[in-house]
């Protein structure tokens, strides 16, 4: 009966060290990013949550009284909060689908072969690359009732009889800013969807054409399933970014006229910046964060069911 050779202890130790190193290396590489995230995201979030439970107004810096859920109870009675919430829902519900549809159409066009296609793909990213402040100022000039390009064009073609103060009219101000953000954000969808389109094998379309499938059926049964993962991710990211976006609104209208362009992030910012009420502003910010977190969780669950 032959004996099984027992590995030497000196041979086992290097193997264990190598296995341990493979387990520790990913954690070691991720630790700087985790520490930075904790420092600039989670610590301020915890600080904001703690501050929302206190009465803290900046012109009384030494007074930091515990009030518990008083601010959250006041939010439910705050008419401006409900106005801002309604505007935030409109802001997200119109902007994100508009960006997605425009980005999808642009990606389908850029996926075709035509002269100067590389130049078109490079130019389409310009709205996304420009700083938000530049875009806000540019579109504020476009909307200007005295010398704006939009009014001048609509007057020339006979659609308008007199100039409209787009950003000074409570009925048009929010939708004007939605159009601005749609123009700014659709290149993100275009680039993401274009990458998804190019990952779909051409043989799928060739086989569908041989079977007599129309272009619409190819789009519905090949293109949409092929880009569904990219589309779900892009919609989730843009929903978060659009919901938190307030720089364009702040530069173009500052929330006005009146409360016509107030959104929850802008309201929380103005409470802390203008009224110096960091306690109430923090409570508004935490309320918005919880609402947005609920939307994200619901979207992820529905997306997971759709994929499976």
C-alpha positions, -999 to +999 in steps of 0.1 A: +000+000+000+015+032-011+016+062+012+002+096+001+030+122+003+023+149+028+032+184+016+059+201+035+049+230+058+073+253+039+053+246+007+019+253+024+029+287+039+035+305+005+002+291-009-017+304+022+000+338+019-008+340-018-045+332-011-047+357+018-031+383-004-057+377-032-084+383-006-069+414+010-057+431-022-092+442-035-100+456-001-067+474+000-073+489-034-108+500-026-101+514+008-089+549-004-122+553-024-142+541+006-124+565+030-130+594+006-167+585+002-171+583+040-154+617+044-172+637+018-206+618+016-216+598+046-201+621+073-219+652+060-251+631+056-249+620+093-241+656+103-271+669+083-294+643+099-281+653+134-285+690+126-321+685+114-330+675+149-318+708+163-329+744+162-298+760+146-299+794+130-266+809+120-272+844+134-275+826+168-244+804+165-242+795+202-278+783+204-280+746+193-312+734+210-326+698+206-360+699+190-364+663+179-389+659+150-402+694+153-388+705+119-403+674+102-437+681+117-434+717+105-425+705+070-459+687+067-476+721+074-454+741+051-472+751+019-439+760+002-428+724+008-458+710-010-454+735-039-417+725-042-426+688-040-451+692-069-425+710-089-399+684-082-422+656-094-429+675-126-392+683-130-383+646-129-413+632-147-409+655-177-371+660-179-359+624-176-383+608-202-377+638-226-339+633-223-342+596-227-364+598-259-342+625-274-311+606-265-325+574-280-334+591-313-300+607-314-282+574-307-302+556-334-292+584-359-255+584-349-255+546-352-262+549-390-235+554-416-233+588-430-206+614-439-189+632-410-203+608-385-173+610-362-176+648-362-213+646-353-206+622-325-180+646-311-203+677-314-233+660-298-214+658-264-210+696-262-242+704-242-232+677-217-196+691-215-205+727-209-207+739-173-242+743-159-237+780-151-227+787-188-258+768-200-281+786-176-267+820-187-269+811-224-305+799-222-315+829-200-303+851-229-323+829-254-354+834-233-350+871-228-382+890-237-363+920-252-334+905-272-338+868-269-334+846-299-365+825-291-390+854-291-374+869-322-377+836-341-413+830-330-423+866-339-407+863-373-426+831-382-459+845-369-464+821-340-463+850-315-478+885-318-457+899-289-427+888-268-433+865-239-412+868-207-406+831-205-387+832-172-408+859-156-441+842-162-452+817-135-469+796-161-439+791-184-408+795-161-406+759-149-412+744-184-386+768-199-360+755-174-371+719-181-364+725-218-330+738-209-321+708-188-334+685-214-310+700-239-282+698-215-288+661-204-298+643-236-262+637-248-256+615-218-284+592-229-272+594-265-237+583-256-248+555-233-274+541-257-250+544-286-225+522-267-253+497-261-264+497-298-228+489-309-227+459-286-256+442-304-243+418-331-253+427-366-261+391-373-293+395-352-306+421-377-295+401-407-313+370-395-344+391-387-344+407-422-342+372-438-372+362-417-391+392-431-392+413-399-399+450-404-377+477-390-402+484-363-403+447-352-365+446-353-364+477-330-389+462-306-375+427-304-338+432-309-328+468-303-348+475-271-339+442-254-303+448-264-301+483-248-324+476-218-296+472-193-279+504-204-313+522-205-322+512-170-288+523-157-289+556-175-325+564-164-316+557-128-285+579-129-303+608-146-332+606-122-308+610-093-289+638-110-320+657-123-336+654-089-306+669-072-300+695-099-306+731-087-277+751-102-295+758-135-327+769-117-307+791-092-288+809-120-318+813-143-346+823-119-334+819-083-366+800-077-389+827-089-411+843-100-426+838-065-423+800-059-429+791-096-396+773-100-390+761-065-378+724-061-370+706-029-332+709-032-334+746-041-358+752-012-335+735+013-305+754-001-323+788+001-335+781+037-299+775+047-284+802+025-309+830+027-327+825+060-296+810+076-319+783+092-296+753+090-319+732+112-350+735+090-329+734+058-313+702+070-347+687+077-359+696+042-327+680+027-332+648+047-369+646+037-359+649+001-332+623+005-356+598+019-382+605-008-355+601-035-342+569-018-377+554-019-380+562-056-347+546-064-355+515-044-389+511-061-373+516-095-346+490-088-372+465-077-393+471-108-363+469-130-352+437-115-386+422-122-386+434-157-352+419-164-361+385-149 
